[in-house]
Amino acid sequence: RKTNGTSPAAACAGCGDGAALLDACCRSRTDGDGPLLLPPLPCSTRTLTHTRTASRPNVQSQMSSRSDDGEQRAPAAAAGVLNPFALAFSLLAYAYTLYVFTGLIVFVYDGPTHVAFVDAAYAGWRVGKDASQGANSAEPDWQRTSATLAANTAHNLLLLVPFYVQHSVMARHAFKRALAAAAPAYAHRPLFIIGASAALHFMMNNWRAMPAPHVWAVAEHTSLHAALAALYAVSWLMLFAATFHIDHFDLFGLRHGYLADAYTPVPFVEYGFYKYVRHPIMAFLIVAFFVGPTMSRARLLFAVANTAYVLFVGLPLEEASLRAEHPRTYAAYARAKPSLCPFA
């Protein structure tokens, strides 16, 4: 009820120093139109504290949280019992993705790794493969070469389409909203990486070689060969490191499976490589496509096609998604940081 102008100090004058705890002791707060008395609470014998937060239930815990951009978000679910199915599903998705990701490194390298178990595990996964594959010995050499080049170029480009469609569609918000009606939230990210990995797996298993000559081929056991091979390895290591500069386990779906219904999105951060460019993973991927001691026609086709997809499709879609999720924060970030090259 209203204090009718009585000051908080006067209203609580009964709480003197040295007095015992009083059941009738009051505390006050101001709520816009004047002081209000709250339900009786005991006072300390030494200090009388007037506070807003103790006077009523924690309103913030009942409200939806907001991001740093002011976007409305659903309240985070309370941490509960670990969901074993969600965790197992995310672990399987992660293991399959690592298998395919390692295979992609071997595939793009376009030459033997000289690591026996790696070459055995990914036998046939090579962008160059055997240059005589698909040849018809009944045709003249020039005709066989031209026909094989045209047919295998068309074949290989078509193999890339499933990955492009999957990566462009499944990452968009409209698809995620549709998926929410068919699958639990913790499965969304693992399903995405399974789809991407399956598309890459299919492409690498069915890729066709293209006739020689190579664009370049540095002789083995030379300093230049070793330097280019090392640069190729470093580009993939930097790409892998960049995944930890956002949240590696969130990116690959493990955090979704571990937290399940208690999952909350990771905050927007500028850390590591992301302090210098907006898309370091894409930048290192493009470097890995082109650097190396060997460049066959098949690898050149793969590199050019995927770089074009990254620059003209993947990157614009990713930018649009990030601007929608963080309208003010990402706009300022985009003005301050280049997209791919820190020297641009």
C-alpha positions as CSV (number, residue, x, y, z in Angstrom):
1,R,0.0,0.0,0.0
2,K,1.1,3.6,-0.4
3,T,3.1,5.2,2.4
4,N,1.2,8.5,1.9
5,G,4.5,10.5,1.6
6,T,6.3,8.9,4.5
7,S,9.9,8.6,3.7
8,P,11.5,5.1,3.7
9,A,13.7,6.1,6.6
10,A,10.7,7.2,8.7
11,A,8.7,4.2,7.7
12,C,11.4,1.9,9.0
13,A,12.3,4.0,12.0
14,G,11.5,1.0,14.2
15,C,14.7,-0.8,13.1
16,G,17.2,0.8,15.4
17,D,20.8,-0.2,15.9
18,G,21.0,-3.0,18.4
19,A,17.4,-4.0,18.1
20,A,16.5,-7.7,17.6
21,L,15.2,-9.0,14.3
22,L,11.7,-7.7,13.9
23,D,9.1,-9.6,12.0
24,A,7.2,-6.4,11.3
25,C,10.3,-4.6,9.8
26,C,9.6,-3.2,6.3
27,R,11.7,-2.4,3.3
28,S,10.8,-0.1,0.5
29,R,11.3,0.5,-3.2
30,T,10.3,3.2,-5.6
31,D,8.2,2.1,-8.6
32,G,7.5,5.2,-10.8
33,D,4.6,6.8,-8.9
34,G,6.0,6.9,-5.4
35,P,7.4,4.8,-2.6
36,L,5.7,1.4,-2.0
37,L,5.8,-0.7,1.1
38,L,6.6,-4.3,0.5
39,P,5.6,-7.4,2.6
40,P,7.3,-7.5,6.0
41,L,10.8,-8.8,6.0
42,P,13.3,-9.0,8.9
43,C,15.9,-6.3,9.1
44,S,19.5,-6.7,10.2
45,T,20.4,-5.2,13.6
46,R,23.2,-3.2,11.9
47,T,22.0,-2.3,8.4
48,L,18.8,-1.5,6.7
49,T,18.9,-2.3,3.0
50,H,16.4,-1.0,0.5
51,T,16.5,-3.1,-2.7
52,R,14.4,-3.7,-5.8
53,T,15.3,-7.2,-6.5
54,A,14.3,-8.8,-3.2
55,S,10.9,-7.3,-3.3
56,R,9.5,-9.4,-6.1
57,P,10.2,-12.6,-8.1
58,N,13.1,-12.4,-10.6
59,V,11.4,-11.1,-13.6
60,Q,14.3,-11.6,-15.9
61,S,14.3,-15.3,-15.4
62,Q,10.7,-15.3,-16.7
63,M,11.5,-13.3,-19.8
64,S,13.0,-14.4,-23.0
65,S,16.7,-13.5,-23.3
66,R,17.9,-11.1,-26.0
67,S,21.1,-11.1,-27.9
68,D,23.5,-8.2,-28.1
69,D,21.6,-6.9,-31.1
70,G,18.3,-6.9,-29.2
71,E,16.9,-9.9,-31.0
72,Q,14.3,-11.9,-29.1
73,R,15.3,-15.4,-28.2
74,A,13.6,-18.2,-26.5
75,P,14.5,-18.8,-22.9
76,A,17.2,-21.4,-22.4
77,A,16.0,-24.7,-21.1
78,A,17.3,-25.8,-17.8
79,A,20.1,-28.3,-17.8
80,G,18.7,-31.7,-17.3
81,V,19.6,-35.3,-17.7
82,L,22.1,-36.2,-20.5
83,N,20.2,-37.5,-23.6
84,P,22.2,-40.6,-24.6
85,F,20.6,-40.8,-28.0
86,A,21.4,-37.2,-28.8
87,L,25.0,-37.6,-27.7
88,A,25.5,-40.8,-29.6
89,F,23.9,-39.4,-32.8
90,S,26.2,-36.3,-32.6
91,L,29.3,-38.5,-32.0
92,L,28.5,-40.7,-35.0
93,A,28.0,-37.6,-37.2
94,Y,31.3,-36.1,-35.9
95,A,33.2,-39.3,-36.5
96,Y,31.9,-39.7,-40.1
97,T,32.7,-36.0,-40.8
98,L,36.3,-36.4,-39.6
99,Y,36.6,-39.5,-41.8
100,V,35.3,-37.7,-44.9
101,F,37.2,-34.5,-44.0
102,T,40.5,-36.4,-43.9
103,G,39.6,-38.1,-47.1
104,L,39.1,-34.7,-48.7
105,I,42.6,-33.6,-47.8
106,V,44.0,-36.8,-49.4
107,F,41.7,-36.4,-52.4
108,V,42.7,-32.8,-53.2
109,Y,46.4,-33.4,-52.7
110,D,46.5,-35.2,-56.1
111,G,49.5,-37.5,-55.4
112,P,50.5,-40.2,-53.0
113,T,51.0,-39.1,-49.4
114,H,53.6,-41.8,-48.8
115,V,51.8,-42.6,-45.5
116,A,50.9,-46.2,-46.0
117,F,47.7,-46.4,-43.8
118,V,46.4,-43.1,-45.2
119,D,46.8,-44.2,-48.8
120,A,45.3,-47.6,-48.0
121,A,42.3,-46.1,-46.1
122,Y,41.5,-43.8,-48.9
123,A,42.4,-45.9,-51.9
124,G,40.8,-44.5,-55.0
125,W,40.1,-41.1,-53.4
126,R,42.4,-39.0,-55.6
127,V,41.3,-36.0,-57.7
128,G,43.8,-37.0,-60.4
129,K,43.4,-40.8,-60.1
130,D,44.6,-42.6,-63.3
131,A,44.7,-40.4,-66.3
132,S,43.9,-43.3,-68.6
133,Q,40.6,-44.1,-66.8
134,G,37.7,-44.2,-69.2
135,A,39.8,-44.4,-72.3
136,N,38.6,-46.3,-75.4
137,S,41.6,-47.9,-77.1
138,A,39.7,-48.3,-80.4
139,E,39.7,-44.5,-81.0
140,P,42.6,-42.4,-82.1
141,D,44.6,-40.8,-79.2
142,W,43.5,-37.2,-80.0
143,Q,39.8,-38.2,-80.3
144,R,40.0,-40.4,-77.2
145,T,41.6,-37.6,-75.2
146,S,39.1,-34.9,-76.3
147,A,36.1,-37.2,-75.7
148,T,37.3,-38.3,-72.3
149,L,38.1,-34.7,-71.3
150,A,34.6,-33.4,-72.3
151,A,32.7,-36.4,-70.8
152,N,34.7,-36.4,-67.5
153,T,34.5,-32.7,-67.1
154,A,30.7,-32.8,-67.4
155,H,30.5,-35.8,-65.1
156,N,32.7,-34.3,-62.4
157,L,30.8,-31.0,-62.5
158,L,27.5,-32.8,-62.0
159,L,29.0,-34.6,-59.0
160,L,29.6,-31.3,-57.3
161,V,25.9,-30.2,-57.6
162,P,24.6,-32.3,-54.6
163,F,27.1,-30.7,-52.2
164,Y,26.3,-27.2,-53.5
165,V,22.5,-27.7,-53.2
166,Q,22.9,-29.3,-49.7
167,H,25.2,-26.6,-48.4
168,S,23.1,-23.8,-49.8
169,V,19.7,-25.1,-48.7
170,M,20.2,-26.8,-45.4
171,A,22.0,-23.9,-43.8
172,R,19.2,-21.4,-44.5
173,H,16.7,-20.3,-41.9
174,A,13.7,-21.3,-43.9
175,F,14.9,-24.9,-44.1
176,K,15.7,-25.0,-40.4
177,R,12.2,-23.8,-39.6
178,A,10.8,-26.6,-41.7
179,L,13.2,-29.2,-40.2
180,A,12.1,-28.1,-36.7
181,A,8.7,-29.7,-37.4
182,A,10.2,-33.1,-38.4
183,A,13.3,-33.5,-36.1
184,P,14.3,-32.5,-32.6
185,A,16.5,-29.4,-32.3
186,Y,19.6,-31.3,-31.2
187,A,19.6,-33.2,-34.5
188,H,19.6,-30.2,-36.8
189,R,23.3,-29.5,-36.9
190,P,24.4,-33.2,-37.0
191,L,22.0,-33.8,-39.8
192,F,23.6,-30.9,-41.7
193,I,27.1,-32.1,-41.4
194,I,26.1,-35.7,-42.2
195,G,24.4,-34.3,-45.4
196,A,27.5,-32.3,-46.4
197,S,29.8,-35.3,-45.6
198,A,27.7,-37.7,-47.6
199,A,27.6,-35.4,-50.6
200,L,31.5,-35.1,-50.5
201,H,31.8,-38.9,-50.0
202,F,29.7,-39.6,-53.0
203,M,31.6,-37.1,-55.1
204,M,35.0,-38.5,-54.2
205,N,34.0,-42.1,-54.8
206,N,32.7,-41.3,-58.2
207,W,35.1,-38.7,-59.4
208,R,36.7,-39.4,-62.8
209,A,40.3,-38.6,-63.9
210,M,41.0,-36.2,-66.8
211,P,43.6,-36.8,-69.5
212,A,47.1,-35.5,-69.1
213,P,49.1,-33.3,-69.3
214,H,49.2,-31.8,-65.8
215,V,49.1,-28.1,-65.3
216,W,52.2,-28.5,-63.2
217,A,54.0,-31.3,-61.5
218,V,57.1,-30.6,-59.4
219,A,59.6,-33.4,-59.2
220,E,59.6,-35.3,-56.0
221,H,62.6,-35.2,-53.6
222,T,63.2,-31.5,-54.4
223,S,63.1,-28.5,-52.1
224,L,60.2,-26.9,-54.1
225,H,58.2,-30.1,-53.8
226,A,58.7,-30.3,-50.1
227,A,57.9,-26.6,-49.6
228,L,54.6,-26.8,-51.6
229,A,53.6,-30.0,-49.8
230,A,54.3,-28.3,-46.5
231,L,52.3,-25.3,-47.5
232,Y,49.4,-27.5,-48.5
233,A,49.5,-29.2,-45.1
234,V,49.7,-25.9,-43.2
235,S,46.7,-24.5,-45.1
236,W,44.5,-27.4,-43.8
237,L,45.9,-27.1,-40.3
238,M,45.1,-23.4,-40.2
239,L,41.6,-24.2,-41.5
240,F,41.1,-26.8,-38.7
241,A,42.5,-24.3,-36.1
242,A,40.0,-21.6,-37.4
243,T,37.1,-23.9,-36.4
244,F,38.3,-23.6,-32.8
245,H,38.3,-19.8,-33.0
246,I,34.5,-19.8,-33.2
247,D,33.4,-23.1,-31.5
248,H,34.6,-26.3,-33.1
249,F,32.2,-28.5,-31.2
250,D,29.3,-26.3,-32.0
251,L,30.2,-26.1,-35.6
252,F,30.4,-29.9,-36.0
253,G,27.3,-30.6,-33.9
254,L,28.8,-32.2,-30.8
255,R,27.6,-29.4,-28.5
256,H,24.1,-29.9,-29.8
257,G,24.1,-33.5,-28.8
258,Y,25.7,-33.0,-25.4
259,L,23.4,-30.2,-24.3
260,A,20.3,-31.5,-26.2
261,D,17.2,-29.5,-25.0
262,A,19.4,-27.2,-22.9
263,Y,21.3,-26.0,-26.0
264,T,21.8,-22.2,-26.5
265,P,23.5,-20.6,-29.5
266,V,27.1,-19.5,-29.0
267,P,27.6,-15.7,-28.8
268,F,29.1,-13.7,-31.6
269,V,32.8,-13.3,-31.0
270,E,35.9,-11.9,-32.7
271,Y,38.7,-14.3,-31.8
272,G,41.9,-15.6,-33.4
273,F,41.8,-15.4,-37.2
274,Y,38.3,-13.8,-36.9
275,K,40.0,-10.6,-35.6
276,Y,41.6,-10.2,-39.1
277,V,39.1,-11.6,-41.6
278,R,35.4,-12.5,-41.5
279,H,35.7,-15.9,-43.2
280,P,39.1,-17.5,-42.4
281,I,37.8,-21.0,-43.0
282,M,36.8,-20.2,-46.6
283,A,40.1,-18.3,-47.1
284,F,42.2,-21.3,-46.1
285,L,40.0,-23.6,-48.1
286,I,40.7,-21.7,-51.3
287,V,44.5,-21.7,-50.6
288,A,44.3,-25.5,-50.1
289,F,42.6,-25.9,-53.4
290,F,45.4,-24.4,-55.4
291,V,48.6,-24.9,-53.5
292,G,50.6,-28.2,-53.8
293,P,53.3,-29.9,-55.8
294,T,50.9,-31.3,-58.4
295,M,48.0,-29.7,-60.3
296,S,46.2,-32.0,-62.7
297,R,43.4,-30.9,-65.0
298,A,40.9,-32.7,-62.7
299,R,42.2,-30.8,-59.6
300,L,42.1,-27.5,-61.5
301,L,38.5,-28.2,-62.4
302,F,37.7,-29.0,-58.8
303,A,39.6,-25.9,-57.5
304,V,38.0,-23.5,-59.9
305,A,34.5,-24.8,-59.5
306,N,34.6,-24.8,-55.7
307,T,36.3,-21.4,-55.5
308,A,33.5,-20.0,-57.7
309,Y,30.9,-21.5,-55.5
310,V,32.5,-20.1,-52.3
311,L,32.9,-16.6,-53.8
312,F,29.6,-16.2,-55.6
313,V,27.2,-18.4,-53.7
314,G,28.4,-19.7,-50.3
315,L,29.9,-16.5,-49.1
316,P,27.0,-14.2,-50.0
317,L,24.5,-16.7,-48.4
318,E,26.7,-16.9,-45.2
319,E,26.9,-13.1,-45.0
320,A,23.1,-12.7,-45.4
321,S,22.6,-15.3,-42.6
322,L,25.0,-13.6,-40.2
323,R,23.5,-10.2,-40.9
324,A,20.0,-11.5,-40.1
325,E,21.2,-13.1,-36.9
326,H,23.3,-10.2,-35.7
327,P,22.0,-7.1,-37.6
328,R,23.9,-4.4,-35.7
329,T,27.0,-6.3,-34.5
330,Y,27.8,-7.9,-37.8
331,A,27.2,-4.8,-39.8
332,A,29.9,-3.0,-37.7
333,Y,32.1,-6.1,-37.9
334,A,31.8,-6.2,-41.7
335,R,32.8,-2.6,-42.0
336,A,35.9,-3.1,-39.9
337,K,37.2,-6.5,-41.2
338,P,37.8,-7.7,-44.8
339,S,36.1,-10.8,-46.0
340,L,38.9,-13.2,-47.0
341,C,42.2,-11.4,-47.3
342,P,43.6,-9.4,-44.3
343,F,45.5,-7.2,-46.7
344,A,42.5,-6.3,-48.9
